[in-house]
Amino acid sequence: MERLLILNPGSTSTKIAVYEDETQLFVESISHSADVIAQYDLIVDQFEFRKDMILDVLKDKGIALDSLTGIVARGGLLPPVKAGAYRVNEDMVWQLKNKPAMEHASNLGAVIADAIAGPLGIPAFIYDGVTVDEMWDILRITGLPELPRRGIGHNLNTRAAAMRYARENGKAYKDCKLIVVHLGGGISITLQYDGKVADIINDEDGPFSPERSGKLPIQSFAKFMGNSDLSTKDMLKKLKSRGGIVAHLGVNDTREVEKMIADGDQHAKDVYDAMAIQVARCVGEEACVVAGDIEGIVLTGGIAYSEYFTNEIKKRVEWIAPVTVYPGENEMESLALGGLRVLRGEETAHEFVKQA
């Protein structure tokens, strides 16, 4: 029997869980107030504070540290990595502490996992990190050589959904040809083809979402940026957390949007339907990459619970391939199942080498 500690640090919370094989013993989200987070200049400075809270929860839940056989953490923003598991090693910890691809709370996952696992003599892993990049080289090319496309997005949830599809259809993941859509605060569309994340339209370059602006008219944006008094940092914040539905309707919860629609708000309906149309358009883009050689389209993420929204997408893309809906983000389960596959010898973990 394997007993795994699962770690998923977010900007204002740290979610933890313990699994015995496939069974979740508990999951808990530890909230961190904005005032507490503001005390730390860098995300890495939050390491001790978050680690101690995790250990306190484990003690409260009666989980003895020496009962753990492994730890799996959400992958931080490393330089481009392959899909699947990576063993947490000294190089990875150094990279996340000293030279991550970007500052993000998920960078703490592997660092905390290493600190807990080391004294226990058990392995620690990350699985399907944010920066998984298996994109076909021809799809990287853009109209400016200085700005190639890159693979970054909701790899953990979309790969887990694709593997679930494969399992439920009696196939190996490597034999599937799928388009998987993550519908959450950000929206991304992945082409998962012959066992690789061959392409991704991420939440910066694709549909707008509850919080993201998505792809914008580039010349108009350049003029807007030039005329704005916002700093680059503030503009990025606007695009990443104050765009999309928030910018149009002042809310980021799609359940509230659907209530507005039910109450007769036509503008809310237009904005929501436009988001669904943009998702469908990106599904079509990915289908074109492989000349329509797609066996299924999978919708997942929190917004996939909405029958209204998924139906708006379905009616526009079912002519490409059948649509399957797996609601929810399922991040903790996806991390646990990935770790189990490694510990059971069904997958081999990659070794990370730092990039100075």
Secondary structure, DSSP 8 states (H G I E B T S, - for coil): --EEEEEEE-SSEEEEEEEETTEEEEEEEEE--HHHHTT-SSGGGGHHHHHHHHHHHHHHTT--GGG--EEEEE--S-SSB-SSEEE--HHHHHHHHH--SS--TTHHHHHHHHHHHHHHT--EEEES-TTB----GGGG--SSTTS-----S-HHHHHHHHHHHHHHTT--GGG-EEEEEEESSSEEEEEEETTEEEEEE-TTTS---SS---S--HHHHHHHHHH----HHHHHHHHHHSSHHHHHHS---HHHHHHHHHTT-HHHHHHHHHHHHHHHHHHHHHHHHTTT--SEEEEEEGGGG-HHHHHHHHHHHTTTS-EEEEEB--HHHHHHHHHHHHHTTSS--EE-----
